[in-house]
Every structure is written in C-alpha cells, then in structure tokens.
Amino acid sequence: MTSSPKVSVLLPVYNTHPQHLRECIASILSQTFSDFEFLILNDSPENTELDAIVTSFDDPRIIYKKNERNLGISASRNKLLDAARGEYLAVMDHDDISLPQRFEKEVAYMDEHPEIGVCSCWVDSFPDGPEFHFPERDAEIKKLLMAGCAVKHPAAMIRKAVLTQHNIRYEEEYSPAEDYCLWLRLMDHTRFHNIQEVLFHYRWHADNTTHHQLNRMSAATHELQLWAHEKHPVLYDACWYERTKTVHIKLFKIIPFLKLIKRGNKTTLCLFNHIPIIEFTERRQKWPK
C-alpha cells in the first residue's frame, strides 16, 4: 500500500463551465508542491461532459468519483473529507485558480506552526474584481469572523486532525454559507492564519454561488452572526463597535432632528443628535448544539 500524501485536494464540481474546470484542474496540477492526491467529486452525475474533461488529464494523483445523484455542496464536501488521506486538506472550488506556489507556502507555514489549524491567503477576483486583503493573525481574524468570512474558504488549507478530533463537518442547514459555519465551529479549537500575499484567483461572475444564491447566503450568514454573538459576545461587540453606523435625519434638510446609531446589535435613536429617546437590541438566538 502506498504511503499517504501530505495534502488532499478536495474539489466538488457541479455543472461547471468546461473551460473554467479545465483552468481549475490545470492550476492544481501546476503546483510547485507535488505531494498531494487530487480528489474530484462530480455532484452532477448526468453531466458526462465533465467526465471527459477530468479524464483528459493524465495524472495519477487525480481520483475522480461521481455521486449517484445530486447531494448538494455540504454532503459532497463531507464525502471528500471522508475519502481524504492527507495530513492537510486543500480546499478548492471548481471555477477558481490556485497560483503555483499556493500549496508550497501554505504547507510550509503549517509545518512550521503546528498550532495553526487553518491557513489561507490574500485573494484577487477576476476578470475585473477587487483584491481581498484579509488580516494575518489569529486574534484579528477571529474578531472579524464575527462579521463574516475573514478567511477565504476555497484558498484555505486545513489540518485534518482538528476536524477529526472535534467531529466538525460541513452542515447542510447553513449552505451556501457552510464555509462560514465551519470557521465558527473551529474557533474554539484551533488558530487561524492568512498569508499576506495573493496566492489565489477567485472567479467573479454571474453564475457563481455568491451571485446565484445571494438571498440564501445572506439569510444563513445573518443567522450565523447572531449565533456568533451568543457564543462569543466580547469578540462580536469588539468587531461591530468598529463598524458603527450613524444616520442623520434633518428637518427641511437643514435642522438636526434625529440621529440613528447602530453599534453591533444595539440601535439608539437620539433626538436633536444628543438626547437618547429609544434604544433596542436585535434578537439573539442560541448557538446550535
């Protein structure tokens, strides 16, 4: 029996644009770090065109499987987790591109820092989107996780032992924000790091999940933020205090009349900008068991 690879690359695919999938797979096979298995799971089994694309790559590191029926993203990601043999799990999405040194630099950092369970990087979005510069250190990352994903999931490498030890998996209930839920589950059990360098290209287009399932994504993210407040109130308040929003309402567009201050989950209404008259707190929910 062959020895286990250092890294398992986990790639779920679903009715992927053919050229995008080719570019995605090629970016993994072009990594300067080569000790990996490349697990590809097709969650659109009726799409035989994807079969032809994957099998056109002649590389023994590729292990290609298909679901018998569509299971959804969280169940597919969990099947890939179960099949992975590597010490580290390199997450990947089916239409993005990993730059050649991504694995090399993430593996090196995690080897040197055994306390780190999740390592990601800066990301740019293409063809004409912005760059995302995430904070480097664990404390700042965890504070910003109270507001959303401060770690880019498809660019991340995860220490598999942390997931196994604490029985943490992707949760369908929170799809398509299952990645954000995963980070919140991991917060109490490990440390995070973002390499301060762009090592990943995120494809920004009308058909990706962020656009296609925007309403579901927003609803799931909001629910998880409320749970984050319940679980980590100090971090949550520190994060949102820095994101205070103020709205001024003037009579006849001249005379200061009302000021609305939203700080975290608390909203205060002030008369004439200074006199608090109403204060209310957003409903908080229990952190799921």
N, C-alpha and C positions, 0 to 999 in steps of 0.2 A: 504493500500500500504506500502511495506517495505521501511525503510529508505535507503538512498543512501549509497553505500560503500565508504570508504575513498579512495580506489585505484581501478582503472580499468586496468586490464592487457590486452594488445592488442596483439594478436598473429595471424598473417596471415600465412596460410600454403599453400604450392603448391607442390604436388607430393613429399612430404617429405619422406625420408628414414624411414621406420616404426620404427626401433629401436631408431633412432635419435629423432623422435617425442615422443615416449614413455618417453625417458630420459628428454626431454624438459618439457613436461607436469608434470612429477613427480617432477622436480625441483621447479616448481611454487607451486604445492600443498604441498611441504615440507617447505615452508617459515615459519619462526618464527612469522612473521606478518601475521595475518589471515583475516583482514577486507578488502577483495577485491572481485570483480567479475572478472571472467576469461572469456574474450570474445575471442572465436576461430572462425576464418572465413576461410573456405576452398575455395581457388580460383582455385582448380582443381576438379570441381564437379563430373566428371566422375570417380574419384578415390574413389571407395567405400571402399577400404581397410582403408583409413584414417577415414571414418565414424566409422568403427568397433573399431579402436584404441581409438578414442576420447570417444566414448560411453562406453568403458570398464572401464573408470574411474568414479566411483560412488561418485561424489562430487557436491552438489547443487550450488556451486559457478561457475561451468562451464556453459557457454551459447554458444552453438555450432550452427553455421549457415553456409550455403553454398551459394556461388554466383550461379546464374542460368547459367552463362557462365564465362569463364576466363576474368577478367577485368584488370589484371596487379597489380603490387605491390602498386603503389601510390593510385589508386582508391580503392583498398582493405583496405589500411591503413586509408583512409578518411572515408570509411564506418564504420570502427571500432571507429574512432574518434566520429562520429555522434551518435553511439549507446552507448558510454561510459557515465556513470552516476557519476563516481568518481571525487573527487577533484583533484587527481593526476592520471596521465596516466603512467603506467609502460610499456615501450616498450619491446618487446621480439621478437626474431627470432626463426624460427621453428626447428632449429637443434642445438641451443646453450643451455647452462645450467646456471641458476642463483644459486649462492651459498645461503644457507639457510638464512643468515642474510641480504641479499641484500635489500629487501623491508624495513625491520625494520630500517636499518641505513639510507637509503635514505629518508624515511618518517620523521624520527626524525630530520634529518638535515633541511629539507624543512619546517617542523613545526616551528623550532627554527629560521629560516631565511626567513621571508616572501618576502624578496627582490629577492630571488633565484627562477628563473622560470624553470631551468634545472639543475638536479643533476645526475651525473654519477659516475664512479669509475674506478679504475685500472682493467685491464683485462689480463688474460693469455689465450693463444691459445693452443689447444690440438689436436692431441695427442703429438706432439713434437715441437710446435711452440714457439715463444718468448712471454714474458710478455710485455704489453704496459703500461707504466707509464706516464699518462697524467698530465699536470700541475694542481695545486689545485685551484688557484684564478682566478677571472673573467678577470682581465686585461691581464694576461698571456695567458689564454685560447683564448680570443678574438684576440690577436695578432697572435697566432698560427693557428687560423681558417682562416687566410689569405692564408695559405699554404695547408690546408686540414682539415679533421675531428680531432679536438683536444678533442672531446667528443665522446665516443663510443656509438653510437645510440642504439643498442639493449640492452645496460646496463643502459639506461637513464630513469629517471623519470621526467615528465613534468607537470608543473602546468597548468591544462586545461584552466583556466580563461585567461591566457596570450594568448593562441591560439584563444580563442573565441573573446576576446576584440579586437584583431587586425586582425581578419579574416585571420589567417595564416593556411595553409593546405599543404599537400604534393602535389608536382607538377610533373605530369607525364612527362612533357617536359624534366626534368632533371634526370629521372630514368636511371640507377640504383643509381645515386648519389642524390636521393631525400632527403636523410637524411642530407647531407651537405648543400643543398639548404635551408632546414628548419632551420638549425642553423644560416645561414647567414641572413635569414629573421628575426630571433628572436633577433639578436644582438642589434638592436636599442631599443628594448622593454623590455629586462629583463637581469638578471645576471646569470652567469653560475658557477658551482662548480663541482669539481671532488674529491670524497672521496679518500684519499691516501691509499687505501687498495684494494687488489684483491677480488672482490665480484662476478665475472662473468667469465665463461669459454666460450671462442669463439672457435667454431669447425672449424679447419683449414683443409680443404680437397678439392679435385679437383673439386667437384661439387657445391661448394658454389658460391654465386654471385660474390665475388671478383675475383675468377678464371674464372668462366664460361662467364662473361660479361666484361672481363678486358678492351677490346678496347672501349666499350661504356662508361664504368666507367671512364676511363682516359679522353676521349673526353669531357664528361659532367663536370668532375672535373676541367679540364683546362678552360672551358668556364666560370664556376662559379668563378674561381680565377681571371679571367680578370674583371668580374663584381665586385668582391670584391675590386679590385684595384680602380675601378671607384668610388665605394661607400665609401670606407674607405682608401684613399691613404696614410695617415700618418701611420696607423696600418700596411698596406700592405708593405710599404717601410721599416718600422722597422723590420718586420718579415723577409723579404727577404734579408735585409742588413746583418743579422746574418747568412744567408745561402749563402754568396758569394762563387762562384766557380771560380777557376783560372786554366787555362790550359796553359802550357809552350810548345812552339814548338822550337826545336833546329835544327840547320843545322848540318848535319853529326852526329847527336845525341850528339854534344858537345857544339857548339857555340849558345848562346841565340839569338833567332831571333824574334819570336813573342810571345806575351802573350795575351791570351783571358780572359777577366774578365767579368763575368756575375753577376751582383748585382741587384736583383729584376727583373724588366722588362727591365733593361738597360744593354747593352753589349758594351764593349770597347775593341778595338784591338790596342795593343801597339807594336811599333817596338823596337827591342833590349830591351824589358822589361820595357822601361821607356817613350818612345815617343808615345803619343796617335795619331793614324792616322785615325781611324774610330770609330764612336760611333752611335749606333742606339737603338731605343726604340721599344719594342714589341707593336703591335697594341692593343689599348684599346677599349672595347666595352661599350655600355651604360648599366647601371643597369636596369633590366627589371622592368617595371612599375607594 
